């Protein structure tokens, strides 16, 4: 039986992930938490885009900005 989305995201808890944003940028960091709406808490977040890389520290990312999430 295929895994449910929450099971997949739970498997990446406390691990490094890459989040592709809908605007084309990418955030890499350690997934520290999530909720049922798929809002993500990411620690040691670094955002990459056309302007280079920038450290963000600990962030909460709203689900409506996320295009995809993958483990690293």
PyMOL commands that set and color helices and strands:
alter all, ss='L'
color gray80, all
select helices_A, chain A and resi 5-10+63-65
alter helices_A, ss='H'
color red, helices_A
select strands_A, chain A and resi 16-21+26-34+40-49+52-61+66-71
alter strands_A, ss='S'
color yellow, strands_A
deselect
rebuild
show_as cartoon
